[in-house]
Amino acid sequence: MIKLLYLYRKFFLFLIVVSSISNTLLWCEEREFIHSTPPELRLKWYGEHVAMKQSSPFKDLKWRWIGPELMSGRITDVAIPKAMKYTIYAASASGGVWRTVNEGTTWEPIFEHAASTSIGDIAIAPSNPEIIWVGTGEANIFRSSMAGSGVYKSSDEGKTWQHMGLEGTHTISRIIIHPQDPDIVYVAASGHEWTYNEERGVYKSVNGGRRWEKILYLNEKTGAIDLVMDSSDQETLYAAMWNRIRRRWSDPVPQPGDGIFKTEDGGKTWRKLTNGLPPDEFTGRIGIDVSRSNPNVIYAFIDNHEIKRVPKEGEKDPYGRPRGPVIKGAEVYRSDNKGESWIKVSPSDEMMERICGTYGWVFGQIRVDPNDENTIYVMGVSLAKSGDGGRTFELIEYPGLHADHHALWIDPEDSNHLVNGNDGGINISYDGGKTWINYENLGVVQFYNVTVDMANPYNVYGSIQDNGSWKGPSTHKPGRDPRWEWVPIPGGEASYIVLDPTNPNILYSQTFYGRIIRSEFKDGKWHTVSIMPKAKEGEVPLRGQWLAPFMLSPHNPFILYHGMQYLFRSLDRGDTWERISPDLTSNNPEEQGESHYAIPFQTITSISESPLKFGVIYVGTDDGKVHVSRNGGSEWTEITQGLPYKKHVSRIIASSFEEGTVYLALNGKRDDDFAAYLYQSKDYGKTWISISSNIPCGPINVIREDPKNPKILYVGTDLGVYVSIDEGKRWDLLANNIPTTYVHDLVVHPRDNALVAATHGRGIYIIDDVSPLREAAKAIKEK
């Protein structure tokens, strides 16, 4: 069947090039056949990517990392080898695996090149610390989570790695290695984020990963989100199963089928544990742990979505939106008889209600002190600790202890020694969580975008997952220059940043979901005003993308465009707005999320105005719509014919050299589709041609035109940066001194000829001079 799907895909891709007239219909038909990229095809594409590193004519062009190193990024798991307390392995959400041998003083990446460097879990063999397993694909399924490519094994402490299969799982939540026999390995796979698939559940290998058996499988919707082994009986394991999927317009909504399952024969048979647990139609993610000091005791951390109360008048959610029905939220259940019966032990108070909020699908992990069955930790937005078996909890707060917790190791020889992983990196405590050392020198910063100014030397600006917006000098040398050369600027974690070209002290940014602000630096501080457009009375609310686009007109720095479901224009730097478009999305009510699970969808994701003619404006949306106006917004024409069906528009760029030329990048991630979709039009979008050529794999996140040579194009993908010097006929890889990483944005400095890459997982990289690319392009033209 997979081969058949692949043939369908190749056939339709061929037809796209040949016949633009029938493309739309063909792609409509294709979606009935193709739901996600076959995993073996994705690995094949990655192999082609690796081969292009060696053959690139530009392999001598080096990238330079500029940090920042005064912050870190999301850590999904930590592992410490037995009797080696100063050695810590940290798994990052999108920056690979890192190791320190001096307890965080310095770190080194040990897993940074693979078909996916998003890590869900890491495990070290208890009987042999040289054996390390890594499961790729973050199981937390954030908006910014990336799909994995299976499991990898090292037998030499991370010096070399071997791919060991399970590439179709996409997300790995837990790996358990038998304490005496390292060839016996269990893997909990939570499955695809965006589509249903059969490669989910619990897998087992008895020969070190050479062959896998699926030992627990419920259906294509329900994956394994947690897995623990009874320390006194290695044949007894407990698995938490979770029925979940993310839609473009909705966070995961609880569905029947969740639950805790137990095996007492190493996975041959399983039974569901229900006595005392809440009905599964209301449960979300479940985290589980077994006490080592008393294996009869098991805890379950359950995200309970039963309605607890109606919101108070004017009550807001964490993003400032009106709050929907308030759910019970985080609940802790305890069993004292190995899961045969359970009782709810946690209080039903506001603190527990807010530990995870409505975002329990992001958290839901629990740890039991290995030396005390009554001391437990739960991980949510906050880290909470109980010393009385879950009856009462206290929030653990300390300067530098970042929010959003995903990993915790408790020293089995010293319960006061803790290693915590969160959205800000790694924290270590030696007093049971009273005080913490904050290690922010782990280079896995997750940028969403980048821009530059015209200072000399120039500065780099960008917004960072869960860390706000920042500015740093392009000359910064991590490890040598002061870390505080990077400074915070106005703007949230999901914000484009636009600088006023006439006044470097004025910048535009946003908080989230399109809430745009204008800031001016004077008298030694930033002065910020909200310039958010507002819906008229009686109109539907405005819908803004998490990373909503806005731009200054290249013709007048007082003119500002801002995209919601409509395009707005301001002629006075955002003080007043006019709506210059109808709803440019599908505006399908069936694709608008319900209550507190809703995510703004059917929104504008990219805007570009022609630098050559005022009023020639292109707009792309998250539901695959593309429009153009050639008269300043008075009239709009849809130009999606000939493009793949309903793919997220990641970037649209009007050429700086030819008025009718426009470039378009589409992203299939939200269909678990990893193909490279890249197009050019020379007639304002009437017809499109594919220029992805030999780019083996997507998704493509950004395309940029070189500011001095129209033949040179740059794209950023989930694997790295590609360049073409012949307008997209052929692409080469720029991969010298940069890890395999998720490149979310690119910019070419117009004066300094530097190429700056914003990676979602490894910070900012720069090629200081792209002149060799221009010389190569010139040589082609002269021929």
N, C-alpha and C positions, 0 to 999 in steps of 0.2 A: 504493500500500500504506500509506503514512504517513497519508493522509487516512482510510483505512479504520480504521487503529489509533486515530486521534483520535476517530472516531465511536464506536467501541467504548467508548473511555474516557468520553466524555461520556454515553453511554447508561448505563453502569454507575454513574457518579456520580449520575445522576438517580435510578436505582433505589435507591441507598443512602438517599436522603432519603425516598423513597416507602415502601419496604418493608424494615423492619429484619429481618424473619423470614428473608428469602432472601439477605440481604447476604453472609453468609459464603460460601455456595455460589457466588454471582456473582463474588465476588472471587477465589475459587479458579479459576473459569473464566477470569477476566480475565488472570491471570498467564500463561496460555498464549499470550495475544495481545500483551500489553504487557510489554516487557522494559526499556524506558527511554523517557524523554520525547523525542518528536520534536524535533530541534533548532530548527526554525522556530517551533514552539509555544513553546519556552522564550524565544526572542527576542521573540515577540509578548507574552508575559507581562511581560518586562522593559520593553517599551514602555508597557504599562499601568501598571507601577510608576512610570516616569518621569512619566507624565501625572498620577498621583496626588500627586506632589510639588507641582505647581502648584495643584491643586484642594483640597488639604487645608485645612480650616478652622483647623488648628493650626500653620500654617506659620510663625507668628511665635515659636513656642516653640523656643528655641535650645539646642543641646547645647554643653557646655563640655568640652574635652579636658584630662585631668589626667595624661597620660603613662602609664607612667613613661618618662623619657628617659635613665635611667642604664643601659639595656640596649636591645637591639634584637631582631629576629626573623630567621627563616630567609630567607637571600638565595639565589636560585636561579641568578642570572646577573649579570654586570657587563659594561658596554661603555664604551669610551672612544673619542671621536672622534679621528681622525688629527690629530696636531700640536696637540691640545687636552688636555694631560695633567691640567689642574686640573679638567676637567669629567668627571664620572663618572655614568653611568646605572646604577642598581641595580634589579634585578627581584626582587620579594619573593614568597614563597610564597602569601601571602594578604593583602597590603597594597598591591598595585598597584606602580607604577613611580615611582621618586624620582630626582632629579637634584641634584648639587652642582656649582657652578661655582668653588668655592674649596677643592677637594680634601678635602671632608668636614667643613669647619668648620660649615657649615649645609647643610640639605637642604630641598627642596621637592617635594611630590607633583605629578607631571605626568600621571598616569593613575590616577584614583581613582573614576571612574564608568563602569561597564559592566555587562553581564550577568554577568560574572565579573571579579573583581580578583585572581584567582590567576594568577601569571605563571610560565610555563615557560621562556621565552627572550626575549631582546631583541637586536636587531641594528641597527647603524648602517651606512648605505650608505658604502662606502669612498670613492666618488667624489663624495658630497654629504652632509655631516654633518647637513643639515636633514631628511633622510629617515630615519625611524626605524620599525622594525617591532617589534611586540610579539606574541608568541604566548601566549595565555592557557591556563591549565591546567597545574599543576605536574606534571612527568613523573616525579617521584620516588616518587609514590604512597605517601606516609606514611598512617598512620591519619587524620591531620588534613589530608590533601591535598584540594583542592577542584577540581571540574571546570571547565574553561575553556569559552569561548563562541566560539572561533575566533581569527582573527588581525586585528590592527588596524594601521593605517598613519598616520603623521604626516608631513607634508611641510613643517612649520614648527617643527622642533625640539621637538615635544611640546605646542605650544600648543593644537592641535586634532587630533582623531583621527577616522578613518573605519573602520568595520567592513568588512573585506575577505573575509569568507566563512570557510569551513572550520569552521563552528560545530559540526558533528557529530563533530569529532575528539576533543574533551574534553581532550586533553593534547598539548602541543607541546614537543618536546625540543630542537629546534635550527632556526634560521633562517639561511640562507646567502644573501647578496646578492652578485651578480656585481661584481667589483672595478671594472669600467669602465662597465657598463650597469646602472643601478639598477632598470630595469624587469624584469630577470631575477632571479627570487627562487625559492629552493628552501626547502621546509618539511618537516621530519621530524616526523611525527605518530605518537605511540606509542599512541593510541587510548584507549578507555574504561578506567577503572580497574576497574569491577566487572562489566561485561558485555562480551561479544564484539560487535564491530561492524566494518563494512566500511570506515569512514572512518579508515583508518590506513595508514601507509606513507609514501612520499615524494611530495610534490606539487611542481609547477613552474608558474610563471607567467612569461610573456614580455611581458606588458603591464601590469606594475605591480600585479598582483593582481586585475584585472578578471575574468580567467578563469583557472581552475586545471585542470591535467591531472595525474592520478595516474600517476606514471611508474615507481613501484616498489610492487608490492602482492603479498604472498604469500597471505594468507588472513585471515579475520576475527579470528584469534587473535594474529597477529604484527604488531607495529608497529615503526616506526623510532625508535630511542632515541638515535642519534647520527648526525651527518652532517658530513663535512669535504670541502673542495675542495683540489685540488692547486694550489698557488700559481703553478706554472710552466705549468699547462695547465688553463684553466677548464672544459674539457669533461670533465675527469676528476674524479670524485667517489667517495667511499667512504661507504657507509651501514652502520650496525650495526643489525641487526634482532633483535627480542626477542619471544619467545613468552611472554606473561605475563598473569596476571589475579590480582586479589586476591579471596579469599573472606572471608566474615565470620569464619570460623574458622581462616583460614590466611593467612600471608604468601605472596607469589608462590613457587610451586614450579617448579623448572626443568623445561622440557618441550622435546622436539625441535623444531627449526625455527629456532633462533637462528643467527646467523652474520654475516659481513662480506661485503658485496656491492660490486662495482665497476662503474662505467660510464666509458667513454672517449668517449662521444658525447653528453654532456649529458643523459643519462637515457633515450635511446631504447632502449638495450639494457643489460642487467646480467648479471653472472655472479658466482657465489659463490666466494669465496676460502677454500680449505680446507687447503692444503698446509702441514702443521706445526701447525695449530691443534687444540685438543682436541675430542673428539666433542661435537656440539651437544646431545645428550641430557643432558649434565651442566652445560652452561654456562648462566649467568644473564645478567645485564646485561653489555654490552660497551661500553667507551668507546674512542674512536679519535682519533688526531691525526697529522698529517703534518708533517714537518720543513719549515720554510720555507727554511732554509739548504741543505738537501739533500733535495729532494722524493722521492728514491728511498727515503728512510727513513720508515717508518710504524710507529707503536706501537699496540698494542691492550691495553687493561686489561680483563682477563676475570675475571668472578666464577665460579670453577670449583667446582662442587658435588660433585665426586668425593670419596668418603670418604678421608680421609687417615689418621685414627687413631681409636681409641675413646677416650672421655674418661677422664681420670684419676679415681681414686676421690674422690668428694666435689667434683669440679669443677663450678662453677656458670657459668651464662651471665650476661650483663651485668645481668639483672633478678633474679639470685639464685635462679633455678630450676635444677634438675639439668640439666646440659648433655647434649645429645644427641650423636650421632656428629659428630666434628670434620671439617669439609670442608677441602679445600686452600685455598679462599678466593681472595684476590687474587693474580693472576698477570699478569705483563707479558710480552708477545710482541713481537718486533721483526722487521720485514722490511726488507731492504736493496735490494729489487728491485720496489718498488711493489706489494707484496702477493702476488707470485707464490709466494713461499715464506716461512715464518715459523720463528723459533726462540724458545723460551722463554728469556728472559734473567734473570728475577728469581729470587732465592734461594727455596728451599722451607723457610723458617724460621718461627719462631713470630711474629715481627713481621709478616710478610706475611699469615700466617694470621689475625691479629687486626686488620689495618687496616680490614677491612670486616666481619669476623665472618661471621655468617649473614645479615647485612643488606646484602649487596652490591647488592641491588635499589634501595637508597636512594642509592647513591654511583656508583661506576663511571665516573669521568671522569679524563682524563689530558691533560696539556699538555706540549708540547715547546718548549723555549726557541727562539725564532725565530732566534737567532744561534748556536746550538750544538746540533747534532743529538744529542749525547750527554747533554745535561742535560734531565731530565724530572721532572715532578711528578705524583703520583697523589693523588687525593682520596678519602678515606674518613672514618672516625671521626677519624683523624689525617691531617694533611697530610705527605706524605713526598717526599723529593727524592733523585734519583740524579744523579751527575755522570759516571758511566761507562757510560752506555747501558742502565741498568737492572740491572746485575750486582749492585750493592749499593745500599742505601737507608738514609737516616737520617731519623728522625722530626723534624719541625719543631715545636718546642714553645717557647712564650714566654708570660709572664704577659699575660693578656687576649686571647690567641688562642683563641677558642672552638672547641670540637670540632664535628665533622660538617660537612665541607667540600663545597661544591657549585659553586663558581665560582672561576676564577682567570684574571686577565689579566696577561700578561708584556709589558712595554714593548718593542716591536721596536727601539727606539733605545737602550735601556738595560736589559739583562737583569736587573739588580739591582732594578729597580723593579717591584714586584708589587702587584696589588690582588686581595684574596681575599674571597670571600663564603661565609659559613657560617651555622650556626644561631643565632649571636649577633650577626650583622650584617656589618660591613665592617672589614677590617684592611688596612693598607698597610705595605709594607716597601721600604726603599731599599738594602738590602744582601743581596739574594738570599735573604731569609728568616731571617737571623740575629736581627734585631730587628723589632718590629712596633709600629705605632701602632694603637690600638684605637678605632674610631669607634662609640660606642654611642648616638649622638644621632639615629639614623634611626628614626622612630616607627612601627615595624611589629611591635609586641609582640603575641604571640598568646596571649590569655587563654582559658582553658577555662571559667571560672566567676567569680562575684563574690558577696561578702557584705559586710555593713556592721556596725559596732558602734554603741553608744549614747554614745560619747564626745562631747564638745562642743568643737570640731567633730568630726564623726564621721570614722572611718577606713574605708578600702576595702581588702578582702582578696581575693586570688585566686591561682590557680595558672597558670603560664605555660609554654607549650611549651618544653622543654629548658632552662628557667631556674629551676625550683623554684617555691616559693610566696612571695608578697610582700604587704606592707602599706604603704599610703600614705595621707596625709591627703587628705580630700575637697576641701580648699581649695588643693591644690597647683597652682601656676601654672608650667608648663614654661617654661624660658628665663629665669625671674625668681627662683624659689625654688631653694634648693640641691637638686641632684639626689638627694642622699643622704637626703632626707626619706622616700623609699621605702626600706624595710628588709626584709631576708629574714626569713622566719618558718619554723617547722618544717613540712615538707610537700614532696612531690615536685612534678614538673611536671604530673602528672595527679591532682589531688586536690581534692575538695570541702573546704571549710573551714567548720567549725561552731564558733561561740563559745558558751561557757557564759553564759547570760543573768544568772546570779547572781554570776559571777566573771569579769571581763573578762580576767584573766590566764590563764585556762584555755581552750585551743582544741583541737579535734579535726581531724586531717588524715590524710593517708596518703602512702605512697611511690608504689606502683603496684600494679595488679591487686588492689586491696582490702586491702592491708597497712596497716591503720588504726593510728594512734598518738594518744596523748593527751599534751599538752604543757602545762606550767605555767611562767609567767615569774616568777622570784623570784631574789633576790640578783643582779640585773643580767643574768641569762641564762636561757635556756630549758632546762627539764628534761623530757626526753621518755621515755616508756615505750611499748613495743609492747603493744597490746591486741587483737591479731589473733585472731579465733576460730580454732579448730583442728578439723579433721576427726577423728572418733574412729578408733581403730585398726581397720583392715580396711575402712573406708569409702573411697569414691572421693575424690580430692582436691577441695578447694574450688575453684570457678571464680569468679574475680572479674573484672569488666569493667576495662578500662584506667582508666576513670574510674568507680570503683565507688561507688554512692550510700550515704550513711549520714545519719542525722538524730537530733537530740534530740527526745524527745516534747514537744509543746507543753504537756503537762499536768504534767510532772515532769522537771527538768533532769538528774536522775540516770539517767533511762531513755534508752537509746541503741538505735537500730535500725541494722542493717548488712546490706546485700544482697550475697549471692554468688549461687549458684543456689538457695540457701535464704535465708529471712529469719531473722536472728538478733536476739535482744533481750537487753540487759543491764540489770539493775536497779541496778547499782553503778558506773556510768560506765565500763564496759568491763572491769572486773576479772574478772568471770565472765560467761559467755554461756549462753543456752539457745536451741535451735533451735525456732522457733515455726511453721515451715511445712514442707511437703514440698518437693521440687524443683518450682519454679513455672514451669519452662521446658518445652520440648518434650522435652528430654533425649534427643535423637536421636544415637546413637553415630556415624552416618554424617556428622554435622556436627560432629565433633571433629577438629581438625587433627592431622597426623602429625608426630611427633618434634619437631625443632627449628623446624619451620615453624608450629607450632600457635599459635593465638591463643585465649585463653579466650573461648568463645562459649556461648550459651544461659545467660545470666547476667542478674541483675537490674540494670536501668538507672535506675529511678526508684522512690522510696518516698514516700508521703505519709500522715500520720495526720491525721484530722479534728481541727481545733482545738476543735470543739464537743463531741466525745465521745471519751473514751479508748477505745482498742481498735478503732476503725473505721479500718482500714489498707488502703491501696491499693498495689499493686505492679505495675510494668510491666517487661518484659524486652526484650532485644535481638532475640529471635525472635518478637516480636509478641504475646506472651501478656500478658493483664491479669487480675489477680485482686483480690478484696476479701475481707477478713475483718471481721466485725462484732462479734467477741467476743474480740479480743486475740490472734488467731492460732490459736484452738482449731479453727476450721473455716474453710475457704477455698472461695470460689466463683469459677469462671472467668467473666469478663464480656467476652469478646472477640467475642461474636456481634454482627454489625452493623458490624464494623470491617474495614478493608482487611486483606488476607491478609499476615501475617508481616512487617509493617513495624516497624522499630526504634522502641521507645517512648522518645522523647526527654524527655518530662516528663509526670508525672501530679500534679495538684494538687487536694486536697480543699478545698472552699469553707470560708471562715471565717464565712459568713453563713447557709448552709442545710446541715443535716447530711447530706442525701442528695445534694447537688450536688457533682459532680467534673468536672474539666477534663482533657483528654488531648490531647497533641501527639504526632504520629507523624512519623518522618523516613524518606523513601524513598531517601535518598542511596545506600544500599548496593545499590539496584537501578538506579542512575542514573535515578531517578525524582524529578523536581523539583516535583511537585504539592504544594499546601498541604493538609495533613491535620490538621484541628483539630475536636475534638468536645466536646460537653457532655452530661452525664447528670444528671437530677434524681431518679433512683431507684436510687442506689448502683451504677450501671452496668448495670442490667437492659436498658435501651434507651439508644441513643445518637443524637444528632442532630448533623449537621455544622454548625459555626459558622464555617467558613473564609470563607463569604460571598464578598466581593469582594477578598479577598487574592489577588493574581494569581499569585503564585509562591512556592514553598517552596525548600528544605525548611524546616520550622518546627523550631527548636531549643529553644524555651522558651515557656511561657505563664505569666503571673502575674496574680493577681487583685489589684485595688487594695485596700489594707488598710482603706479608709474608705468605699468605695462599691462594692457588689457588681455594679453595672452596668458598671463600667470594667474592661476587660481589656487586657493588654499582651502582645504576642508579639514574639519575636526570630526573624528569618529570615536566610537567606544574603544578603539584600539590605538589611536594615535593621530598623527597629522600627515596628510598627503598633499602633494603639490603637483600641479600640471603647468607646463610651460608652453602648451599648444592649445589652450582654450578647452581642455577637457578631453582631448582625443586619447591621451595617455597620462597616467598618474604614477608618481614615484613617492616613496616613503621618506619622511624626515624623522629618523629614529635614533640618531647618534646621541648617546648620553641621556636618554629619556626612557622611563619605564613604559611598559604597556599600560596605558591609562586612558581614562574617559575624558576626552577633550571636549569641553562644553562651549568654549568660545575662543575666538582668535581675533587679533587686531594687528595690522601692520602700521608701525609708526611712520607718518608721512614725511617726517624730516630725517629721522635717524635710520630709516630702512631696517628697523628691527621687527622681527615677528614674535609676538607675545601670545602665549597659549595659557588659557585658564583651564586647569584640570580639576575634575570632580573627584579628588582623592589624593592628589600629590602636589597641590599648590600651583605656583606660577613658574613657567619655564620660558626662556627667551633665547632665540637665535639673534645674535647682535647685528648681523649684517646679511641681508638676503641678496646682495649684489651679484654673487655667483649665479643665482637663479636668473637674474635679468640678463646677465652675459650669455647664459646658455640659451635663453629665449631669443636673444638678438642673433645668435649664431644660426639658429633654425631659420629665422626670417631672412637672413642674408643668403642662405642656401636656396 
